[in-house]
Amino acid sequence: EDDRVRLGGYPGAFRDLLGITVEEFSPLQPDHTVTLDSGATASLWTERLHTRGAEAVARYVDGPLPGTAAITRTSHGTGVAWYLATVLEPGALRDLMRTVSRGAGVTPLGPESDGTVEVVRRADADRSYLFVINHGSCDVSIPTAGHELVCGTTVESTLCVPAGAVRVVREDTAP
């Protein structure tokens, strides 16, 4: 492995994949935000970057780098590489992640939320397990059936996960 510093700008080994070159980072004052032409706001830093094959999905409208790309997307065969050159406010980041996930064919297993509920399925050819972590302050219901392993109960069609709880279901049907 070559551990030398990669010359030619950030993001080094990922420049060609991402289709960008970052010239410099421009930190923002702690209480300042910038606006993107998508309507999103962002904070903490901006990046002076140049697209080299990437599509500018959103650009800074104001701040130190108006007109510069803030979110980029590059296609490679059947795949896509995204780059985010700032810190989006939570709602805008959620919306971007939904766009990226849908584009990648990811289907949510649980309810749309503010990130307080995690739902993951792990499966092989014979068995699937549904893991639900509720970080929120309200109970959530998830459609599934099987044997819940934390409490040792049978789930007929809907799993109720109390606020702050974790549940794991060995599901009745194989994927």
C-alpha positions in Angstrom: 0.0 0.0 0.0 1.3 3.4 -1.0 0.9 5.7 2.1 2.3 8.9 0.5 0.3 12.1 0.5 -1.7 12.2 -2.7 -1.0 15.4 -4.5 -3.5 17.3 -6.7 -6.2 18.3 -4.2 -8.7 16.8 -1.9 -10.4 14.2 -1.9 -7.2 12.4 -3.0 -7.8 8.9 -4.2 -11.6 9.6 -4.6 -11.2 12.6 -7.0 -12.0 10.6 -10.2 -14.8 8.6 -8.6 -16.5 11.8 -7.3 -15.7 13.9 -10.3 -14.5 16.8 -8.2 -11.4 18.5 -6.9 -11.6 20.5 -3.7 -9.3 23.5 -3.7 -9.8 24.7 -0.2 -12.1 24.6 2.9 -13.8 27.7 4.0 -15.0 27.5 7.7 -18.0 29.5 8.7 -18.5 31.5 11.9 -20.3 29.4 14.6 -23.6 31.4 14.2 -23.5 31.8 10.4 -25.3 29.7 7.8 -25.3 29.6 4.0 -28.2 29.0 1.7 -28.2 26.6 -1.2 -30.2 27.1 -4.4 -32.3 24.1 -3.4 -33.6 26.1 -0.5 -31.6 24.2 2.1 -29.4 25.9 4.7 -26.1 24.7 5.9 -23.4 25.6 8.5 -19.9 24.9 9.8 -18.0 25.0 6.5 -18.1 25.4 2.8 -15.7 24.0 0.2 -14.3 25.7 -2.9 -14.6 22.8 -5.3 -14.4 22.3 -9.0 -16.6 19.8 -10.9 -14.6 17.5 -13.1 -17.5 15.4 -14.5 -19.8 15.7 -11.6 -23.2 17.3 -11.8 -23.9 20.1 -9.4 -27.1 19.1 -7.6 -27.1 22.3 -5.4 -24.9 25.4 -5.3 -24.3 28.0 -2.6 -26.4 31.1 -3.1 -24.5 33.2 -0.5 -21.7 33.0 2.0 -18.0 33.0 1.0 -18.5 30.9 -2.2 -21.7 31.8 -4.1 -22.2 29.8 -7.2 -19.9 27.0 -6.1 -21.3 23.4 -6.0 -22.3 22.3 -2.5 -23.8 18.9 -3.5 -22.6 16.8 -6.4 -23.6 13.6 -8.1 -21.6 11.5 -10.5 -22.7 8.4 -12.4 -20.4 5.4 -13.0 -22.0 2.5 -14.9 -24.9 1.5 -12.8 -23.6 3.2 -9.6 -23.7 6.8 -8.4 -21.3 8.8 -6.2 -22.5 11.7 -4.2 -20.5 14.4 -2.4 -21.7 16.9 0.2 -19.4 19.9 0.7 -21.0 21.4 3.9 -23.2 20.4 6.9 -26.8 20.5 5.9 -29.5 21.4 8.5 -31.2 18.2 9.7 -34.3 18.4 7.5 -32.3 19.0 4.3 -29.9 16.2 5.2 -32.9 13.8 5.8 -34.4 14.8 2.4 -31.0 14.3 0.6 -30.6 10.9 2.3 -34.1 9.9 1.2 -33.2 10.9 -2.4 -29.9 9.0 -2.3 -31.5 5.9 -0.7 -34.4 5.8 -3.2 -32.0 6.2 -6.1 -30.0 3.2 -4.8 -33.2 1.1 -4.5 -33.3 1.1 -0.7 -36.7 0.4 0.7 -37.4 1.5 4.3 -38.4 -1.3 6.6 -39.9 0.9 9.3 -41.8 4.2 9.6 -40.4 7.4 8.2 -39.1 9.2 11.2 -36.6 11.8 12.4 -34.0 9.1 12.9 -35.2 8.0 16.3 -36.2 4.6 15.1 -33.8 2.1 13.5 -35.1 -0.9 11.7 -32.7 -3.4 10.1 -33.4 -6.9 8.7 -30.6 -9.5 8.5 -31.4 -12.6 6.5 -30.0 -15.7 4.8 -31.7 -18.2 2.7 -33.5 -19.9 5.6 -34.2 -17.2 8.3 -34.6 -13.5 8.8 -34.3 -11.4 11.9 -35.8 -7.9 12.3 -34.0 -5.6 14.7 -35.8 -2.5 15.9 -34.3 0.2 18.2 -36.6 3.0 19.4 -34.5 5.9 20.5 -37.6 8.1 20.7 -40.1 9.1 23.3 -43.2 7.5 21.7 -44.0 3.8 21.1 -43.8 2.6 17.5 -45.5 -0.2 15.6 -43.8 -2.3 12.9 -45.5 -4.8 10.7 -43.9 -8.3 11.2 -44.7 -11.7 12.5 -42.6 -14.2 14.4 -41.0 -14.8 17.7 -39.8 -11.7 19.6 -36.5 -12.7 21.3 -36.0 -10.0 23.9 -39.3 -10.6 25.7 -40.0 -14.1 24.4 -43.4 -13.3 23.0 -45.2 -14.2 19.8 -45.9 -11.5 17.3 -48.9 -12.1 15.2 -48.8 -9.2 12.7 -47.6 -6.0 14.5 -44.6 -5.5 16.8 -45.0 -2.7 19.4 -41.7 -1.2 20.4 -41.9 1.0 23.5 -40.0 4.3 23.7 -36.4 3.6 24.5 -36.6 -0.2 23.9 -35.0 -2.7 21.6 -36.8 -5.7 20.0 -35.5 -8.5 17.8 -38.0 -10.7 15.9 -37.1 -14.1 14.4 -39.5 -13.8 11.5 -41.9 -16.6 10.5 -41.2 -16.3 6.8 -37.9 -16.6 5.0 -37.0 -13.6 2.8 
